[in-house]
Amino acid sequence: MDALSNLLLGFSVALTPINLFWCFVGVVLGTVVGVLPGLGPAATIAMLLPITLKMDHTTAIIALAGIFYGARYGGSTTSILLNMPGESSSVATCLDGYQMARNGRAGAALGISAIASFIAGTVGVLGLMLISPPLARFALRFAPPEYFALMTLGLAMVVFLAGDSMVKALLMLLVGLWIATIGTDLFTAESRFTFGQAKLLGGVDFIAATVGIFAVAEVLINLESRSGGEVLKIPSGVKNLLPTLQDLKDCRFAFLNGSVIGFFVGALPGAGATVASFLSYGLEKAVSRHPEKFGTGVIEGVAAPEGANNADAGGALVPLLTLGIPGGNTTAILLGGLILWGYRPGPLLIQEHPELFWGLVASMYVGNVLLLVLNLPLVPLFAQILRLPNYVLYPFILGISVVGVYSVNNSLFDVWMMALFGLLGYLMRKLDFPAAALILGLVLGDVLERALRQSLMMSQGSLAILVTRPISATLLFIALVLLCLPAIRRVRAWRVEAVEHES
Amino acid sequence: MGSDKSNLIAAACLAAFGVYVVYGGSRLSYVSEVGPGPGFFPFWIGIGLLLFGAYQMVLSYSSARHHAVAGVPIWSGSGRALGAWLGLAVAIALFRWIGFALGFVLLTIFLVVALDHRPVVLALGIGAGLALVFYIVFEFALGVSLPAGPWGF
């Protein structure tokens, strides 16, 4: 009942003309950046963050979240028509989507992708709406040691899920934490690592760093090659995009599988939509009556990953809005936005700003409907975006990055910082150092340090406070296990190798 | 240069950076009157960078040794990317003197002509058109001031 009345409040916020307009703008822009390979929602949100400083904050979060989940819809278009994922989360869609298009069923693939996205996206928002308030109430028991442990666990997850690049992720996390220490100390007002620059006393500008690492680095990476793919023919007319009743029947389990896996994987920090879509694809194949046909153009192979990467958006917002812990690049930038707008993301956010949380939830229901309505008839139009030449797109991205960063403080120093972070982001991409870890370190650094130092003040310097409180001890233990697992596996592999070598 | 060698150099740089962070952190007070001081957190970040940087060096070195060839080359095409970055840096340096509009047009000409081998006229059109769009959206619609040259824009 409580949720229902809150949801009504949310709809009263989301359905105002201005919020409806910005929700529409957000999802359309999200679809466009999803369609464009090489420009992701993280870069787009980072570029647009400066503009939102002058907007109503609820309107701004509605628009930015629209870009976040709208990009998931758009990402499938290039996967199906070009065999080139617009987003990393759409890689799994290429496996069967492109084959369907080659078999002359591009319309059905695009249609089922939109329908699966709608169903799973809506389930994801439902999960966000039902799970967030009780989770936030539980998190109200947290004191600084629990917060420190929770953030450590979130960061450990991000590092753990980096797989083979785990050490690199740890290094990037530490670099991000170090960048967060630049400026005036939180407790003593002493300056740290400012290199004599007065402009660094307030710390590194978050927008300059994120725009550099995502938008500028993205342009530099894409400028390396001049290649493009051939777009397969898109059937025109909504009728040709609608899957048959048999298709829908075949996808029943895929809708459920994608929705559930996508939501829960999305809620795990660091896992993200790509992991969710592959897990969902794998499960669909495992339970299928004809697993051998996967990869040749089966419709469930499109519905499951597309559902999962959309449900993930709702899941990813749960830890962000209830605990203030982002799980990936885009949610880290959204967290940065919330902080810039003056909010304190955490368990009190829903209680203190119900219009923001419930307005966002309601706007996501509206946004998913808008995306379904837009995506079916407008897919041919969105696919035309692929014809936009790179020599127009890249100057545009660089220009809007410069203008956006400059506009925050009217400072060319920030623009220089953006360029430096752009170079750093480019080198990181070339060497396979994960950007998500650096951004999470940067965005959580202040809060993590504050929580640790407050904990140590509470205990008069004893680290035992972190392991004697049950919640904190449990969270830290899980974090430790996550960080040690790969090392244990490696030692085991060495031992097996040594035994085999001896025998 | 292959990825292994590049990773080895990157890891060495990060380890060296860790030494710098430890040094910088140790110059700040480790403990203050109210608890851990401003040097406490950076000191341990530096230690982490140093240790994991060294470990990554070992990993990259052993990976390089196990590969018969020099590893996968990863820097092909980087000339274009780094050229674009230099163009951006020069444009930012010029904004102070010639303003955003002209600086951006020059940057676009560089990107479109030098890197994409398109005609100058086309590049000029794109640069001028985009600059105009930015001015209309940011200066006039949003009231954001952009870096201005001696001629006022």
HADDOCK unambig.tbl for C-alpha pairs under 7 A between the chains (distance, minus, plus):
assign (segid A and resid 167 and name CA) (segid B and resid 52 and name CA) 6.60 0.50 0.50
assign (segid A and resid 167 and name CA) (segid B and resid 56 and name CA) 6.56 0.50 0.50
assign (segid A and resid 171 and name CA) (segid B and resid 49 and name CA) 6.04 0.50 0.50
assign (segid A and resid 171 and name CA) (segid B and resid 52 and name CA) 6.54 0.50 0.50
assign (segid A and resid 171 and name CA) (segid B and resid 53 and name CA) 6.96 0.50 0.50
assign (segid A and resid 174 and name CA) (segid B and resid 45 and name CA) 5.94 0.50 0.50
assign (segid A and resid 174 and name CA) (segid B and resid 49 and name CA) 6.47 0.50 0.50
assign (segid A and resid 178 and name CA) (segid B and resid 42 and name CA) 6.39 0.50 0.50
assign (segid A and resid 178 and name CA) (segid B and resid 45 and name CA) 6.63 0.50 0.50
assign (segid A and resid 185 and name CA) (segid B and resid 38 and name CA) 5.96 0.50 0.50
assign (segid A and resid 220 and name CA) (segid B and resid 81 and name CA) 4.73 0.50 0.50
assign (segid A and resid 220 and name CA) (segid B and resid 84 and name CA) 6.94 0.50 0.50
assign (segid A and resid 221 and name CA) (segid B and resid 81 and name CA) 6.55 0.50 0.50
assign (segid A and resid 223 and name CA) (segid B and resid 80 and name CA) 6.50 0.50 0.50
assign (segid A and resid 223 and name CA) (segid B and resid 81 and name CA) 5.62 0.50 0.50
assign (segid A and resid 224 and name CA) (segid B and resid 77 and name CA) 4.56 0.50 0.50
assign (segid A and resid 224 and name CA) (segid B and resid 78 and name CA) 5.97 0.50 0.50
assign (segid A and resid 224 and name CA) (segid B and resid 80 and name CA) 5.67 0.50 0.50
assign (segid A and resid 224 and name CA) (segid B and resid 81 and name CA) 5.50 0.50 0.50
assign (segid A and resid 225 and name CA) (segid B and resid 77 and name CA) 6.52 0.50 0.50
assign (segid A and resid 391 and name CA) (segid B and resid 112 and name CA) 5.67 0.50 0.50
assign (segid A and resid 391 and name CA) (segid B and resid 116 and name CA) 6.92 0.50 0.50
assign (segid A and resid 392 and name CA) (segid B and resid 126 and name CA) 6.67 0.50 0.50
assign (segid A and resid 395 and name CA) (segid B and resid 108 and name CA) 5.73 0.50 0.50
assign (segid A and resid 396 and name CA) (segid B and resid 130 and name CA) 6.72 0.50 0.50
assign (segid A and resid 399 and name CA) (segid B and resid 104 and name CA) 6.95 0.50 0.50
assign (segid A and resid 403 and name CA) (segid B and resid 146 and name CA) 6.99 0.50 0.50
assign (segid A and resid 407 and name CA) (segid B and resid 144 and name CA) 6.02 0.50 0.50
assign (segid A and resid 407 and name CA) (segid B and resid 145 and name CA) 6.97 0.50 0.50
assign (segid A and resid 419 and name CA) (segid B and resid 89 and name CA) 6.84 0.50 0.50
assign (segid A and resid 430 and name CA) (segid B and resid 74 and name CA) 6.81 0.50 0.50
assign (segid A and resid 431 and name CA) (segid B and resid 3 and name CA) 6.94 0.50 0.50
assign (segid A and resid 431 and name CA) (segid B and resid 7 and name CA) 6.45 0.50 0.50
assign (segid A and resid 449 and name CA) (segid B and resid 41 and name CA) 6.79 0.50 0.50
assign (segid A and resid 453 and name CA) (segid B and resid 35 and name CA) 6.94 0.50 0.50
assign (segid A and resid 453 and name CA) (segid B and resid 36 and name CA) 5.97 0.50 0.50
assign (segid A and resid 456 and name CA) (segid B and resid 35 and name CA) 6.68 0.50 0.50
assign (segid A and resid 457 and name CA) (segid B and resid 34 and name CA) 6.71 0.50 0.50
assign (segid A and resid 457 and name CA) (segid B and resid 35 and name CA) 5.13 0.50 0.50
assign (segid A and resid 460 and name CA) (segid B and resid 35 and name CA) 6.94 0.50 0.50
assign (segid A and resid 461 and name CA) (segid B and resid 35 and name CA) 6.53 0.50 0.50
